[in-house]
């Protein structure tokens, strides 16, 4: 039973990795558009909107606010990094134990383009 549950987590982790990778790819495209229009890359109002959406969404699954903010900020950092550099060389570490949110945050915090 435990191994079956862990396989389920591994499957979810793979989907999260794929989705975050796609988000970073889209963010890099947005960065190119912003640069071509002479717009600043960082938009604090947009970041606040994104964080609020993550807090609300993850809150529906019982995730505490601090963890939800940490996850959102890590995703934003990865996306902003892609916008600033225009690169998509990302590395993701999959850790087999611990909470998914913290694992995801740890993986993304260490990423730099």
Buried (B, 14 or more C-beta within 10 A) or exposed (E): EEEEEEEEEEEEBEEBBEEBBEBBBEBBEBBEEBBEEEEEBEBEEEBEEBBEEBBEEBEEEEBEEEBBBBBBBBBBBBBBBBBBBEEEEBEBEEEEEEEBBBBBBBBBEEBEB
